[in-house]
Amino acid sequence: QVQLVESGGGSVQAGGSLRLSCAAFGYARCTYDISWYRQPPGKEREFVSSINSGGYTSYADSVKGRFTISQDNAKNTVYLQMNSLKPEDTAMYYCKSVICGHWGQGTQVTVSS
């Protein structure tokens, strides 16, 4: 029903920035509400941020004030701008269709101290 493709991960030093992208292809309804999750090494997957079709956003406390989620409806793409990165932000980052439950393949973010 939908394919989600993440990109933009990489390795940065603490204090740096990255912008992740989640491009959605397929059934339109599946692309309306998108969430970002992350899974640090050896830990459970955790919620990071989400945005719905009305532009309402939410964030985990650990990223508030540092990360910003946004969407480009014309491109069916959701972005996660990550600033002031910390080593504890190191994780595999995934986007998810909230309505349809599909996950992307993930993109790795590594932050060194």
Secondary structure, DSSP 4 states (H G I P E B T S, - for coil): -EEEEEE--EEEETT--EEEEEEEEE-GGGGSSEEEEEE-TTS--EEEEEE-TT--EEE-TTTTTTEEEEEEGGGTEEEEEE-S--GGG-EEEEEEETTT--B---EEEEEE-
